[in-house]
Amino acid sequence: MMRAKKTAALTTLAALVAAGLAGAGPAAAADGGMLPHPGPDGLVWVDEFRGDGGVASGGAANDLPTVLTVACDGGGDVHVTMDSKGTIVAAFDVECPASGGAGVGTASMAAGVVRPGDFTIVVDASTRTTRWSLTVTQPE
């Protein structure tokens, strides 16, 4: 029960931080997000955003593996970086198809790579109209 409350609070925080980093609120699309809610293992879920953005969280554990997944569409690409306590722990690019589905990229990190506490993720989109979604999970 506590994990579900923590996930909901961090999801709300992530959405607010993403809006603040991009300078505008998320643009809703008629077809919804590209990645489903991550469930009880989820630390962060951004259902949908367009253009540059990112998230910050304070809920990481260092004794669990961490998985960052980003999906995008609308053309162009996104460059994703994840920082934990001042160290870049993941960086990758995802091609975003203009049509026909989403491109997906994932970084899987062993337990201990993401340090306990806060982390940040920056999504640098090649266009303002590139749509993306992300999840961060720590499977138990």
C-alpha positions, 0 to 999 in steps of 0.5 A: 500500500505504501509503495502505491502511494509513493508511486502516485506521489512521484508520478505527480511530482514527475509530471510537474517537474516535466512541465516546469523544465519544458516551460509549458504543460503536456500536450494531450493526444487523442490516442493517449500515452505510449507506455502503460503505467508501470504498476507497483515497481514504478518510481516514475511514469510520464504518460505523455509529453512533447518536446524537451522535458524531464523528471526528478525523483527522490525515491530510488533504492540502491539495492534494486535494479533500475530500468528506464524506458522511453517511447516516442513518436512524431518524427525526429529523435530524443536523447535521454540522460539519467543522472544519479547523485552527479553521475550519468548512469544512462544515456541513449537515443531513440528514433521517433517514427513519424507514423506507424508506432513508437520507437522504444529505448531502454537502459537496464542498470544493476542494483547499486548503479542508481544511488539511493535517493534522488535522480534526474532524467533529461529528454532532449527532443529534436523537435517541439512536436516529438511526443514521448513517454517514460517509465522508471521501475525498480523490480523487486 
